[in-house]
Amino acid sequence: MNITYWSDFACPYCYIGETRLKKAIDSIGMTGQIDVEMKAFELNPDAPYEVTGPTLDRFATKYGLTKDQAAERIEGISQMGREEGLDFNYATTLNTNMLDAHRLTKLAHSLGNTRFEELCYRAYFTDNLVMADHDVLRGLAAEAGLPAQDVERVLSSDEFGDAVRADEHAAYAMGVHAVPFFVIDGTYAVSGCYPTDDLADVIKQALAKSQEHETAQGAACGPDGCALS
């Protein structure tokens, strides 16, 4: 079985959803038996490469909230992450362009390495690093065990840029405009950050080779923003 999911490192529900996916797979005793592949989906391809302001201000402006309201919503999302065991610091994230992080993720995948993507989520939401900073990306790549010469080659070129765009075009072709978005064994679609138990149920249905096509809906982020509870 394979599970493909589209995600962006700047998406809080993606980090939470990816964590729940792992828990769901583990809960049904399938850890190591299901191929999971992350595909790129930039929420803001035009995001600047430099930090332009604090997350609180950006969030308040984007959703038309006061700073107090924005802080409350941000903390609510962070609490969702903490409930999954994540050290989740959404309020102090430093939002920038994610293209180079996605391109290096493609390099990692070409080498059979999935550690890099996990480190990117942690770097952004836990350590609040600037993900467009090449020194930050070099450090994460080294921690993941990626060859330094390959990392430098990618960062000094546009290599894997087409692969990132291909992922996004494939998502658009399926009508996907918000992430996370999971496709389970090519049959079942789960849109958004779905509860772990329910996600496990969908995986079990797919394992049973059910012919029913179903799309489940949970919290997600799109180009216009994230769903707010």
Sequence and secondary structure as in RCSB ss.txt:
>XXXX:A:sequence
MNITYWSDFACPYCYIGETRLKKAIDSIGMTGQIDVEMKAFELNPDAPYEVTGPTLDRFATKYGLTKDQAAERIE
GISQMGREEGLDFNYATTLNTNMLDAHRLTKLAHSLGNTRFEELCYRAYFTDNLVMADHDVLRGLAAEAGLPAQD
VERVLSSDEFGDAVRADEHAAYAMGVHAVPFFVIDGTYAVSGCYPTDDLADVIKQALAKSQEHETAQGAACGPDG
CALS
>XXXX:A:secstr
 EEEEEE TT HHHHHHHHHHHHHHHHTT TTTSEEEEEE  S TT  SS  S HHHHHHHHHT  HHHHHHHHH
HHHHHHHHTT    GGG      HHHHHHHHHHHHTT  HHHHHHHHHHHTS   TT HHHHHHHHHHHT  HHH
HHHHHTS TTHHHHHHHHHHHHHTT  SB EEEETTTEEEESB  HHHHHHHHHHHHTT     EEE B EETTE
E   
